Amino acid sequence: MTIPPSDRNPRFPKIGVRSSTWRLVLIAVLGLGLSTAAFWIIRGSEDDAAELEFAEQATRQVASLQKNLDATLDTIRSLHALFEASVHVDREEFRTFTLSVTKDRVGIQALEWIPRVTSAEREAFEDVAREVGFVDFEIRDRLEQGQMARATDRDEYFPVFYVEPLEGNEAAVGFDLASDSARLATLNKAIDTGLHAATSRITLVQERGDQYGVLVVDPLFADGQEPPEQQDRGLVMGFLLGVVRVGDIVEQSISEEGLSGIFVFDQSTSSDDSLLYPKSAPYRGRTEIRLKGCIDNDIAVADRTWLVASCPVGSIWLPSRGVSRAVFISGLIITIAVMLNRASAHRGQARVAASNARYRYLVDDAYDMVQQVDNEGRLIFVNKA
């Protein structure tokens, strides 16, 4: 007797094929759905962690920059002690003092003494300057083309007289700050308030690199008096001045905190072009930055407010995707393992069902009687024959 194959004989149908297929599909859908949901939940946590880390770095960066700027302003203000303690400060005293206070100070291009010189005092002042070593000294203006020329006649001058270090800053000696409208406005503000004041960004007379500078001036009045109430400029002895290189101070702060993507703007300027750092940036103002995730902070610089935009630039600030990817891949592996297990169980069940079907075929359709009795002789099975 030939046993017909179960997949070809209608008496031996496939066992639960359709229901098993739907179970596998359901497992696949649930596994993929749960894996995807877990991936996006963990990915959101990774994004939040990266943003928090960047915000903390940016906060430390701004604090470092503010600290360095404050130290720079303190250095400039310290010159007051020198002039208040002496009837006359000569070049050697000025040089010795400034070397001691600028030894480890990054960002100060020079410290200067800017005396007030009236028109009547100009010739005598220039003679004294030549006698103390500036052989070709004269009060000078800078022309639009960048060249220096003898200053035109006016009521008063504020020329650079002492400058330390002198090496590298020789071009500034004799330059009249009153010849530049932006510098003169800062001088007048310092006179009116009696407080230190800073210019907007400028190209320094002694600039050799590719960065902007600012001048911070501190007014010195006769006998330490307060600002003249009636604009008596005769009480103004001059200004103690610090030449600050913006790029150097910002980059020092960046190196201390290991953060890049820093843009600095002068919020106090009336100009649309407020960029201070970096000079090569393609942005004229903060509103032109289209980078995502930037954090803005304000810092005080003398009488001005600078805005520091810290932006996540470069792959170092991309959120880590290791955990979310591992969870997603693990979910897929588990889903596949469950599907394979279920498929294997179904095949086992199908084999058992097929075996039982064959057994029934052999016994029920046999021409001879087949019976089964228990140990006590009782009949418990008999086939159709």
Secondary structure, 3 states (H helix, E strand, C coil): CCCCCCCCCCCCCCCCHHHHHHHHHHHHHHHHHHHHHHHHHHHHHHHHHHHHHHHHHHHHHHHHHHHHHHHHHHHHHCHHHHHHHCCCCCHHHHHHHHHHHCCCCCCEEEEEEEECEECCCHHHHHHHHHHCCCCCCCCEEECCCCCEEECCCCCEECECCEEECCCCCHHHCCEEHHHCHHHHHHHHHHHHHCCCEECCCECCCCCCCCCCEEEEEEEEEHHHCCCCCCCCHHHEEEEEEEEEEHHHHHHHHHHHHCCCCEEEEECCCCCCCCEEECCCCCCCCHHHCCCCCCEEEEEEECCEEEEEEECCCCHHHCCCCHHHHHHHHHHHHHHHHHHHHHHHHHHHHHHHHHHHHHHHHHHHCCCCCCEEECCCCCEEEECCC
